[in-house]
């Protein structure tokens, strides 16, 4: 029993070393599938993108860029993918104030009557095509 436990521990240690090598290689070649950046003294890993404005809808924060890159690599190895959200709070708030068409200067009309401050279009410039 003692030898079996020891051999299992050795095998586990080898797997951890292999995993860490793969993570380090992914970091050095920047092959992780998540955006990583530093902002206001914190490092971030984007986990979701806004479908409307392409914004970082959700992200994880870390104390260092190295930790963020390591997490992005681990998430990539585990097969995690960037999520897509319909609209982030920033785009939702920006759209609420957007009443004037930037092309013709005309008034925009709400796409949905039940959500008048959400999505708007210009009846002159934005044409629906089947």
Secondary structure, 3 states (H helix, E strand, C coil): CHHHHHHHHHHHHHHHHHHHHHHHHHHHHCCCCCCEEEECCEEEEEEEEECCCCCEEEEEEECCHHHHHHHHHHHHHCCCCCEEECCCHHHHHHHHCCCECCCCCCEEEECCHHHCCCCEEECCCCCCCC
